[in-house]
Amino acid sequence: MNINCGTDNVLNFEDNFLTEEQHKSVFNYCKQSKYVYGEWDRPGLPPKGMVAEISEHQDIYKLFKSKTKPFVEGLVLERMYINAFAPSEKPHFHTDSSIHTDVTCIYYANPTWELDDGGATEFYIDGNFLGIAPLPNRLSYFNADIPHRATTFREHYRFTLAIRYSDPNR
């Protein structure tokens, strides 16, 4: 499904992206990964959350590379990692690239979600805030130059995989 947001910005998402067994495996992988403190959303701001890099030699890397390929034709996989946010953290808005043709994919790994849990990904487009609900086993993908931020869950950690693709012709 996609949401057309005007001025060439489209937010896309695919529900039930992986098999149920794969989804459970990814969540367990997230829970067992080794994290380092934070990612800088923008220069001058403190880092937020925790990050675990995913190596190209790992099976999870190969799985997501093959499954996201149809959405990023002609782009090159630049980086794959897990973002983990504790309840009540306050991530900042950021872009993943200044190049409109670059694409970011976000996979929501948590096994459950209820409306009052929070955890959406918020986008700032044409003076408006739009959000993608963090439904379990959902993949969202969008132009990497769209300002966006995570929101945290109220009660538990929020795990997402970030898969970033870049235009090799830039």
C-alpha positions in Angstrom: 0.0 0.0 0.0 1.2 3.6 -0.5 0.1 7.0 0.8 0.7 9.8 -1.8 1.8 12.8 0.2 2.1 15.3 -2.7 5.3 16.8 -4.1 6.6 13.4 -5.1 6.7 12.0 -1.6 5.2 8.6 -1.2 5.1 6.4 2.0 4.8 2.7 1.2 4.3 -0.2 3.4 3.9 -4.0 3.1 2.1 -5.9 5.8 2.9 -9.6 6.6 6.3 -9.0 5.0 7.9 -12.1 6.3 6.5 -15.5 7.3 5.4 -15.8 10.9 8.4 -18.0 11.6 10.8 -15.5 10.1 9.2 -12.6 12.0 9.6 -14.4 15.3 13.2 -15.2 14.4 13.9 -11.5 13.6 12.4 -10.4 16.9 14.6 -12.9 18.8 17.6 -11.8 16.9 16.9 -8.2 17.9 16.5 -9.1 21.6 19.8 -11.0 21.6 21.9 -8.5 19.6 24.8 -6.5 21.0 24.1 -2.8 20.9 26.1 0.4 21.2 24.8 3.6 22.5 22.8 5.6 20.0 22.7 7.2 16.6 23.0 10.9 16.0 19.9 12.2 14.3 21.5 15.6 13.4 24.8 17.3 14.3 24.7 19.1 17.6 22.1 16.8 19.1 22.8 14.0 21.6 22.6 10.4 20.4 19.3 8.5 21.0 18.5 4.8 21.4 20.8 1.9 20.8 22.1 0.5 17.5 23.3 -3.0 16.4 25.0 -3.2 13.0 24.0 -6.1 10.8 26.9 -7.6 8.7 26.5 -8.6 5.1 27.7 -12.1 6.2 24.7 -12.7 8.4 21.6 -14.6 7.3 19.3 -11.8 8.4 21.2 -9.4 6.1 20.8 -11.8 3.1 17.0 -12.3 3.9 16.2 -8.6 4.0 18.4 -7.7 1.0 16.5 -10.3 -1.1 13.1 -9.3 0.2 13.5 -5.5 -0.2 15.1 -5.7 -3.6 11.8 -5.4 -5.6 11.2 -2.0 -3.9 14.6 -0.5 -4.6 15.5 -1.3 -8.2 18.8 0.2 -9.3 19.9 1.2 -5.8 22.8 -0.2 -3.7 22.4 -1.5 -0.2 24.5 0.9 1.9 23.8 -0.1 5.5 21.6 -2.4 7.6 21.1 -2.1 11.4 18.7 -2.5 14.3 17.4 0.5 16.2 16.3 -0.1 19.8 14.5 2.6 21.7 13.6 2.4 25.4 10.2 3.6 26.6 9.9 7.4 26.8 13.0 8.2 24.8 12.6 11.3 22.6 14.2 10.8 19.1 14.6 13.8 16.9 13.5 14.3 13.3 16.2 13.5 10.7 16.8 12.5 7.1 18.8 9.5 6.1 20.1 11.2 2.9 19.8 14.5 1.0 19.3 12.6 -2.2 15.6 12.1 -3.1 16.2 8.9 -5.0 17.8 7.1 -2.0 15.4 4.9 -0.1 15.1 3.9 3.6 13.2 0.7 4.6 12.0 0.2 8.2 10.9 -3.2 9.4 8.9 -3.4 12.6 10.1 -6.4 14.5 8.0 -6.3 17.7 5.5 -9.2 18.1 2.5 -7.1 19.2 1.1 -3.6 19.0 -2.0 -1.8 20.3 -3.1 1.7 19.5 -2.1 3.2 22.9 1.3 1.6 22.7 2.8 4.4 20.6 5.8 3.5 18.5 4.8 5.0 15.2 7.2 6.4 12.7 6.3 10.1 12.1 7.0 11.9 8.9 7.1 15.7 8.3 5.8 16.4 4.7 4.6 19.7 3.3 4.0 21.2 6.7 2.1 18.1 8.0 2.8 15.2 10.3 2.0 11.8 9.0 2.5 8.5 10.8 3.0 4.8 10.0 1.7 2.5 12.7 4.4 0.0 13.8 2.3 -3.1 13.1 4.2 -6.3 13.7 5.9 -7.7 10.6 5.3 -4.5 8.6 7.9 -3.0 6.2 7.7 0.7 5.4 9.9 2.3 2.7 10.2 5.9 1.6 12.5 8.5 0.0 15.4 8.9 2.4 15.2 12.7 2.2 11.9 12.9 4.0 12.3 14.1 7.6 11.1 11.4 10.0 11.5 10.1 13.5 10.7 7.1 15.7 8.3 7.4 18.6 8.8 5.0 21.4 6.5 2.5 23.0 5.1 3.3 26.5 6.0 0.0 28.2 8.6 -1.9 26.3 11.5 -1.6 23.8 10.8 -0.7 20.2 12.9 -2.8 17.7 13.1 -1.9 14.0 15.5 -2.9 11.3 16.7 0.0 9.1 17.8 -0.9 5.6 19.3 2.0 3.7 19.7 2.1 -0.1 21.6 4.7 -2.1 21.7 5.8 -5.7 25.0 4.6 -7.2 24.9 7.5 -9.7 25.0 10.3 -7.2 
